[in-house]
């Protein structure tokens, strides 16, 4: 009887199920004409089906089976790696042109973005290797017509939908410059920029530059790659990766005679706008004394970054010394509420054992407040149904990223052991129990974090108190006062004075992008 080879025996063993046609002359790479990469799962599955009796009767075969299985696994892994590398290589080679639109704000920070304005009269083309080019167009944000031309060019290229062209919008300014461009680029209905498809890259040419910090572009343009234009474009195009960050919308509705006061960048005087206020937000927004300090800073801003930092510190120091009376949140805000939304789920859970005694002490006023949403806190002393604020805070700040004040503060992390809410039914004798549960902060989780601060010094040195972590929409209801009432707002480092505000609502900006997220480029380090 002719002796069969080990692998011939494997092929014909009944325990193997359907035979596998292995051709030894095919340098161990094909099964029935299929590559080993495609067939390895089938072969390994067959090996698992080998009858234990067969292994015991052929002990030498068992070791050879193991060796061959290991070979196929390595072949599969190598093939997968090569296919993955080939896919990545193909993706890079598919891009033949990086079309970079750089919008510079020469008035931001220490005004170093003037460097780009001096270059905008020239067309810039850079060779990136392997036949790939980058074409750079520079626009001045402060030149309204030039900026509109840039937005129209982006929209036109997007309509062409060329897969070999990658469009990147770069902003050389502060964090507020990016938001300003996002809003302006949507005003022209004919040439509306599609931010679902656009990659944005914020560079640190402002004062705080918190967004560019968390995206690894630094806090100032002092690194070597900022010194030469070609090196900077290489970093943006070839040494970056996409990250998505939530984009929020802040809307202020006014009562009678309401208005927004904006400090004009040229005259440094107030300009009134009587329309309802709307602005997008990426980093943070705040209400209270931080906004008042910011307005004082804007009225005295200079073209030198170090001087601007000193002016901001001096404005805060005067506030700390009590040169002007601080308005408390309780004097401005009636309540904070998470509005009803079927798709939203609160991340704050009231502990049943902490609030058991509240069930029999519901006030009519509190029940009315909770209609249409869930109240986070109320400042009405008659409301016995909802949480109160701990202490007497002068500011509430909401953060979407973990950097504030030029990277000096990570308020959510620093406040992890401090809760700014208290149960209205707790007495000094009653033991304090945890009333809320909070999670870690992420800038892409559709969630905003809120902190309260009792003093300016607390804002500078600590993270304050945690009061909320919610998906929104989130609404603040201002007090109903008979006389004219002023409040202050801070949105991504842009400061506003408000007269007679009624409500402030924060929600995901799904009117700008479908997902409520912006696509940003982070630098690889």
Secondary structure, DSSP 8 states (H G I E B T S, - for coil): -----HHHHHHH-GGG-S---B-GGGTT-EETTEEHHHHHHHHHHHHHTS-HHHHHHTHHHHHHHHHHHHHHHHHHHHHHHHHHHHHHHHHHHH--EEEEEEEE-TTSTTSTTHHHHTTTTS-EEEEEETTEEEEEEEEETTSHHHHHHHHHHHHHHHHHT-TTEEEEEEEEE-HHHHHHHHHHTTT-STT---TTT-EEEEEE-SSS-HHHHHTTS-SSTTSGGGTSHHHHHHHHHHSEEEEEEE-EEEEEEEEEEEEEEEE-TTT-SEEEE-S-EEEEESSEEEEEHHHHHHHHHHTT--S-HHHHHHHHHHHHHHHHHTSS----HHHHEEEEEEE--TT---S----TTTSGGGGG---HHHHHHHTTEEEEEE--TT--SS-EESS--SEEEEESSS-BTTTTB-HHHHTTT-B-EE-TT--SSS------------TTSS-EEEEEESSHHHHHHS--EEEEEE-S-EEEEE---SS--EEEEEETTEEEEEEEEEEEEEEE-TTTSTTSEEEEEEE--
